[in-house]
């Protein structure tokens, strides 16, 4: 699965923030999924 991550999702994931759902965290953490990040987020 491909995941297009927005700025909030990226920041919340790396900060361990509670605003990112458990499902969202699991999807991002899954090594089988391809993660895409917009150039605007960088």
Protein Blocks (a to p, Z undefined) as FASTA:
>chain_A
ZZdddfklmmmmmnopaklcfklmmmmmpmkbccdddfklZZ
